[in-house]
Amino acid sequence: FFEVYLHPQGDIWLAVGDVSGKGVPAALFMASALSVLRRELSQEVPPPPNVVMQNLNSSLLDNLVSSNCFITMVLACFTPDSKRFVYANAGHIYPLVWSHPHLVQQVNDDENAIEPVYLKQRGVPLGILPVWKADAGDLQLQSGDVVLLASDGVTEANIVTLNSSESANQPAERSMLRQAGLWQLIIQENKNLDLTHVLSRIQAHSDVQEDDQTMLSLEVL
C-alpha cells in the first residue's frame, strides 16, 4: 500500500508499506495503518517520521501480535522550500536516491552509469517490539534528484535471466530481480522516468503476480 499526503503547510509526505500475509486480515491491517497514518499527518504540526512510526506501532501492536502479523513501511517527509528529505524505515527495503540528469548524461555519453544512494537508516518492522525505536534519516536533496520507494513485491519478482547459451530445448532460467536489477531497468529507461513502463516490463516475465507491486517516486524540481 502507499500514501501521498500534501500538508497544508506545504510538506509532501510519502509512504509505502507492506503487511505480512494475505487476504482479509492483511487488508484490515492495511486500512488500519492508513487510518492512523492520516490522523498523524493531518495534525497542524505533524511529528517527524520516526515519531509517527512509534505512534503507528503503539496503535497497531496488540492486534498485530495477536494475529502474528507485522508491517514494513518507509515514511518520508519532503519540504519543497528547503529540499530537505527526512525519512524513517520500519524493516522495509531501502529507498533509492540518484541525480537523474547526471544519470541520463552518463548513459548518453556511454559512460559507466552512476550507482544510486541506498538510504540505509532502518529499524525493525511494526508489530515486533513493544516500543519502536530508530533514528530518522535526514538528507539535503538537489534539483533533478529522484527518490524511489518500492515494495518487496517488485524486488522479489522472478524474471527471466538472459543467457546467450540457452537452447530452444532448455527452459529459460529465472532469478529474483532484487534492487540491483531494478536499478538496471531504471538505467535502461529513456530520459523521463516512467514507473508504469518499468513495472510493465517486470510483470511481463510472469503470468501471475505473486505479491503487491508498488513503486512511488519523488522528483525534485
C-alpha positions in Angstrom: 0.0 0.0 0.0 1.0 3.6 -0.4 0.1 7.1 0.7 0.8 10.6 -0.6 -0.2 13.4 1.6 0.2 17.1 1.0 0.2 19.0 4.3 -1.4 22.5 4.3 2.0 23.9 5.3 3.5 22.6 2.1 5.3 19.4 3.2 4.9 16.4 1.0 4.6 13.1 2.8 5.2 9.7 1.1 4.7 6.2 2.4 5.0 2.7 1.0 4.2 -0.3 3.2 3.5 -4.0 3.1 1.5 -6.2 5.5 2.7 -9.7 6.1 0.3 -12.4 5.0 -2.6 -12.1 2.5 -6.4 -12.0 2.4 -8.8 -10.2 4.7 -6.6 -9.9 7.8 -3.8 -8.2 5.8 -6.4 -5.9 4.1 -7.8 -4.8 7.5 -4.3 -4.1 8.9 -3.6 -2.0 5.7 -6.8 0.0 6.3 -5.9 0.5 10.0 -2.4 1.6 9.2 -3.5 4.1 6.7 -6.2 5.5 9.0 -3.7 6.0 11.9 -1.1 7.4 9.4 -3.6 10.0 8.1 -4.5 11.0 11.6 -0.9 11.6 12.5 -0.1 13.6 9.3 -3.2 15.8 9.5 -2.1 17.4 12.7 -1.2 21.1 12.5 2.4 20.2 13.1 3.0 16.5 12.4 5.7 14.7 14.3 8.9 13.7 12.5 8.7 10.4 10.5 10.3 8.3 13.2 7.9 9.5 15.9 5.0 8.8 13.5 6.4 5.2 13.2 6.4 4.9 17.0 2.8 6.0 17.2 1.8 3.6 14.5 3.5 0.8 16.3 1.8 1.7 19.6 -1.7 1.9 17.9 -1.4 -1.4 16.0 0.9 -3.5 18.2 -1.7 -5.6 20.1 -3.7 -6.6 17.1 -0.6 -7.3 15.0 0.9 -9.5 17.7 -2.4 -11.4 18.3 -2.6 -12.1 14.6 1.0 -13.0 14.2 1.5 -10.2 11.6 3.8 -7.3 11.1 4.1 -4.3 8.8 7.1 -3.0 6.9 6.9 0.7 5.9 9.1 3.6 4.8 7.7 7.0 5.6 9.2 10.3 4.3 8.6 14.0 4.6 9.9 16.3 1.8 9.9 20.1 2.3 10.0 21.7 -1.2 11.3 25.2 0.0 14.4 23.8 1.6 14.6 20.5 -0.3 15.1 18.7 3.0 14.1 15.0 3.0 13.6 13.2 6.3 12.6 9.5 6.4 12.0 6.6 8.8 12.1 2.9 7.8 10.4 0.1 9.6 12.0 -3.0 8.1 11.2 -2.0 4.5 13.6 -2.3 1.5 15.9 0.7 1.1 14.7 3.8 -0.8 17.0 4.8 -3.7 18.2 8.3 -4.5 20.0 9.5 -7.6 20.6 12.5 -9.8 18.5 11.8 -12.9 20.1 14.5 -15.2 23.5 13.1 -14.2 22.4 9.5 -14.9 20.9 10.5 -18.4 24.1 12.3 -19.3 26.3 9.4 -18.4 24.1 6.9 -20.3 24.2 9.3 -23.4 28.0 9.5 -23.2 28.3 5.7 -22.9 30.0 6.0 -19.6 29.5 3.7 -16.6 26.3 4.7 -15.1 26.3 6.1 -11.5 25.1 4.0 -8.7 22.1 5.2 -6.6 22.4 6.1 -2.9 20.7 3.5 -0.8 19.1 5.1 2.3 20.0 2.5 4.9 18.8 4.1 8.1 16.3 1.4 9.3 14.5 -0.1 12.3 12.5 -3.3 12.8 9.0 -3.8 11.2 6.0 -2.6 13.1 4.4 -5.1 15.4 7.7 -6.8 16.5 8.7 -4.8 19.6 6.6 -3.1 22.3 8.3 0.2 21.5 9.6 1.0 18.0 12.9 2.9 18.0 15.1 4.1 15.2 16.7 7.4 14.2 15.3 9.3 11.2 17.4 9.7 8.1 18.0 13.3 7.0 19.4 14.5 3.7 19.5 17.5 1.5 18.2 16.9 -2.0 19.1 18.9 -5.1 17.2 19.8 -8.2 17.0 16.8 -10.5 17.3 14.3 -7.7 14.8 11.4 -7.7 13.8 9.3 -4.7 12.3 5.9 -5.3 10.2 3.9 -2.8 9.2 0.4 -3.7 7.7 -2.7 -2.2 9.4 -6.1 -2.0 6.9 -7.4 -4.4 8.9 -5.5 -7.0 12.4 -6.5 -6.0 11.5 -10.2 -5.2 9.8 -10.7 -8.6 11.2 -13.6 -10.6 12.4 -12.5 -14.1 13.9 -14.4 -17.0 17.7 -14.4 -16.9 19.0 -13.7 -20.4 21.6 -16.3 -21.3 23.1 -16.5 -24.8 23.9 -20.2 -24.3 20.3 -21.2 -23.9 18.9 -23.6 -26.4 15.3 -23.9 -27.6 15.1 -27.2 -25.7 16.0 -25.7 -22.3 13.7 -23.6 -20.2 14.7 -20.1 -19.5 16.4 -19.5 -16.2 14.7 -17.3 -13.7 16.1 -15.3 -10.9 15.0 -12.7 -8.3 15.2 -9.1 -9.6 16.5 -7.5 -6.4 17.3 -3.8 -6.1 20.3 -4.1 -8.3 18.1 -5.5 -11.1 15.6 -2.8 -10.6 18.3 -0.2 -10.9 19.4 -1.7 -14.2 15.8 -1.4 -15.5 15.8 2.3 -14.5 19.1 2.9 -16.3 17.5 1.4 -19.5 14.6 3.9 -19.3 14.5 6.9 -21.6 15.1 10.5 -20.4 11.8 10.7 -18.5 11.4 8.0 -15.8 8.2 6.1 -16.4 7.4 3.8 -13.5 4.4 2.3 -15.3 6.7 1.2 -18.1 9.3 -0.2 -15.6 6.5 -2.1 -13.8 5.1 -3.5 -17.0 8.5 -4.8 -18.0 8.7 -6.6 -14.7 5.2 -8.1 -14.9 5.8 -9.3 -18.5 8.0 -12.0 -17.0 5.2 -13.7 -15.2 1.5 -14.6 -15.8 0.8 -14.5 -12.1 1.5 -11.6 -9.8 2.6 -13.3 -6.5 2.7 -10.1 -4.4 1.7 -6.5 -4.3 4.0 -4.4 -6.5 4.2 -0.8 -5.7 6.6 2.0 -6.7 6.5 5.6 -5.8 8.9 8.3 -6.9 9.6 11.9 -5.9 11.3 14.1 -8.5 12.8 17.3 -7.2 12.3 20.3 -9.5 
